[in-house]
Amino acid sequence: MNIYVRKVVVLGLLGAALVGCGEGAAPKAASTKAPAGTPSPSATTSTAARPKPGAEPAAAPTMAPGPGGLTPVYTRRAATSPKSAEKVVALTFDADMTADQGPRAARGERFDNPELIATLRRLKVDATVFMTGRWAEEYPDQARSIGGDPRFEIANHSYSHYAFADPCYGLPTVPGPDMAADVRRAFDAFRDAGALNVVPYFRFPGGCYDDAALRALGPAGVTAVQWDVVSGDAFAEDADAVAEQVIDGVKPGSLVVMHCTRSAAPVTERAIRRIVPELRARGYRFVKVSDLMRG
């Protein structure tokens, strides 16, 4: 099956358990390819005014559907944008938890990372958190806190963190007819947690998708958001290596994928403490995905 997002290898550690959402330990960013006919990021439409807390969709720019109603895919600010030279970068953090990992959480495994969120706040970094519905159910207070902070926005990473295309690192696969419902169930979980600042963006678990998935997601009314810079933080043990990979990969308008999951990305918070000041020293400003898409 043709998978549009070609991912780097994840140290052989990925299986049916929590995966690194397309991240690997390779020194270069994963390549991405949008499907033919996907509109340019400048072809955006504005959603309606912000609805009730946690409801979908929130006020944010979205891309128009592709041919035949295909869900559009955004990876970074387009080179044709009037703001293409502006030194901005969007840091995104996947809050992963699969639907069947409740027993692991009950035994004490931590799928959250409150220290990372505290560091982003302390450093005054705007960011987008791609959250699974199952994560929001496990940590409703944190979902509400993140969603209530104007520096952050919550985007959809599915409810179950099961794959939307096969193969995808051994993840179970969501049946095509259930894909839109899985996305809606995640939005419902955000609402039930009382989360604000929920935006109509979606990231495929594992980064895996094909035309069938893009077609199946059409009724959900989301813009799929991928990335152009891989941090390599999934299962990493060297914070400096993660930081260097991000710093070396970032260009004006880049979109970085990282993780907000202690058990699967234990060095992310330490890497952020180096990434933020070094990129700021190079003139970069941190923005949310919705801000990046406005360019």
N, C-alpha and C positions, 0 to 999 in steps of 0.2 A: 504494500500500500504506500502511496506517495505521501510522505510526511514533509510538510513544508518547512518545519523548523528542524534543522540538523544540529543535534546536540553533541557536546563533547562527552567523553567517557567519564563516568563518575566513580573512578577508583575501584570498580568492581563491587561496590558495596550496596548497590541498589537492587532491590528485589521487590517482593510484594509488600514490604514494609514501606515506611515513609521514604520518599525519594526527594532528591534535591531540586525538583522543579526545573529540570533542564540544565542545571549547573554541573560543572565538572572541575577537574583540577588542571586542565590544560592551560598553558600560559597565555593563550589568546582567546578573545571573545568568540562565542559560538556564532556561526553565521546564521542569518535569518533570511527567509524568502517569502514574500507575500504572494498570494495566489494571483494569477493573471486577472486583470480587471479590477483589482482592489483600488479604490479611490485614493488619491494622495491625501496626506494629513491635512492639507489646506481645504479639502472638500468637507468641511465640518458643518454640522447644524447644531443649533443651540437647543437644549431641552427646556422644558417649562420651568416655572419658578419652583423653588425647593418645596417638596411636599412634607408630610408629617415626618417626625424624627425616625430615621432608619428606613424610610420607605424608598422604593425604587421607581424611577430613577431620580437622582439628585440633580441639581442644576450644575451642569458641566457640559463642555463641548463634546460632541460625538461625531463620528464619521458616517457618511451616508452609506447605505447598503451597497454591495457590489452587484454585478449582474445576476439576475435570478434570485435576488434577495440574499446573497451570500453575506454572512457577517463580515464586516470590514476588519482589517488587521493593521494595527499601528505598532511600529517598532522604534521610531525615533523621529525627531523633528526633521522635516524634509529639507534637502539642500536647496530647494526652490523657495523656501519660506523667506519672507522679507527679514526675518529675525534669525536666519540660519547661522550667522556669525556670532550671535550673542552667546556669551560664555555661561550657559545654564546647563544644569544636569539634574535629572530626576532619579533619585534613589528610591527603589521600590523593595519591599520586604514581604516575602511570602510567609504567611502564618499557616503552616501546613498541619493538618491532622486528618487522617483517613477515617471513614465512617466506622471502621472496625477496631480502632485503636483505644477505645474506652478502657478495656482491661489493663492496657499498659499504663495509661494515665492513672488508673486506680492503684497500681502498684508503685506509683511515685515517679514515673517518667515525665519529664517536663517538656511540653510542646510549646510553651510560651517563652518569653525573654523580657521580663519587665525591666531589667537593667539596661538593655539596649534602648528601649523606649525612653527611659529616664535620661540616657546619654544624648539621644536625639533632642530631647527637650532642653537639656542643659546647654547644648551647643547651638540651639536655635536653628535646627534643620527641619525644613519642610519635607515631607515624605508621603508616599502612598503605600498603604499596607494592603496586600492582596490576601484576603482572609477566607478560609473555608468556613462553611456554616457549622461544621462539627467543632472547629476551634472556638467559634463564638459561643457555642453551647457549653463547651468545657470551661471557658474563661469569660463569662458574660460581663463581669465587672471590668475586666481589662478591655473587652470590645467596646463597652460603653465609654470608658475613659479615653481610649484612642479616638473613637468617633466623635467625642465631645471636644477634642482639642483642635482649635482652628489651624494648627500647623500640619495636621494629618487629614487624610481622607481614606476611607475604607472602600476597597474594590473587591470584586467577587473572584474567588479562586475555586469555585464549585462548592457544593455541599460536602461531597464524599471524598474528594481528592482521588477519585478513580479516573482512569484515562478516557479521553474522548476520541482516541484513535488507537489502533493496535498494529504492531507491538509498541509498548511504551514502558520499558524498564521493568517489566513483570507486573505492572499495576493491573488490578481488575479493570474491566472496561464497562463504561456506562452504555447501555443499549441506545442506539440512535433515537428511538421514539421517546426516551426518558431524559435526553440531554437538557432540553429547555427547562423541564420540571426540576432537574437537579440544580440548575442555576437559580431558579425562582425559590427553591427551598433554602438556599443560602441567604438570599435577600430576606426571606422570612425570619431566619435565625438572627440576622443583624437587627431587624426591627424588634424582635422579641427581647433582645438584649438591651434595647433602648439606645442603639448607636445612632449618632448623627453623622453628617458629612459622608453619606454613602453615595458613591458615584456609579454610573452605569457602565463600568468597565469590567472585563472578564479576562482572566489569564488561564490558559489551558494547563491542567496538571501535567507535569513533566514537559510542558511546552509542545506536546504532541497534538497535531491536528491535521485534517485533510478536508477536501471539498465537502464530503458528507457531513462532517462535524460543523463546518461553517454554515451549511444549509440547515442543519437541524437546529442550530442556535438562533436562526433568524427570528422566530417568534419571541425570543427573550429580549430583543431590542437592545443588545449590548454591543459595544465596540471591544474587540479582542485586543489586548495589549501584551506584546511580547517584550523584546529588549534587543539592544545591540552590544551591550557589555555584560559579560559573565564575570561575576566576582570570584567564583571558585570557592565560596565559603561552605558549601555543603560537605560535611564530614571533614573539613579542613582542621589541621592542628597548628598551623603556622599563620598567625594573624598578620605578620609582615608580608608574607607571600600573597595573602588575599588583598591587602592594601595596595601592594605594588601592581597587582593585576588590574585592579580598578583604576588606579591613577594612570597607569600606562595606556589603558583602553579608552578612557573618556575623551570625547571630542565635544565641541559645542553642540548642544541639543541631544546629547546621549541619554539613554535610558538604561539604568543598571539594575540587574536582578540580584537580590540578596535574600536573606532569610531571617525570620523572627521566631526561631525554634531552637531552644537551648540544646535539646538532645541531638539534633542533626546538624547544627551549625554553632558549635560552642565558642568560636573565636570571633564571631561577627562584631560583637560590641567593642572588642579591643581593636579590631581593624578599623572601625568607624572613627575611633579616637585619633587615628593617623590620617585616614582618608580626608576627613572634613578640613582640618587645618591646612593640609598640603594642597588640596584643590582650591581652597580659598586663597592661598598664597599665589596661586596661578591665575587668580581673577575669576574663579567660578562662583556662581550663585546656585543654591539648591532650591528646586521648585517641585511642586507636585505634578503628577501626570496631567491633570486637568489644566494646569498653567502651561505646561510644555505644549499641549495640543492647541492652545490659543494662538500660538505663533505661526 
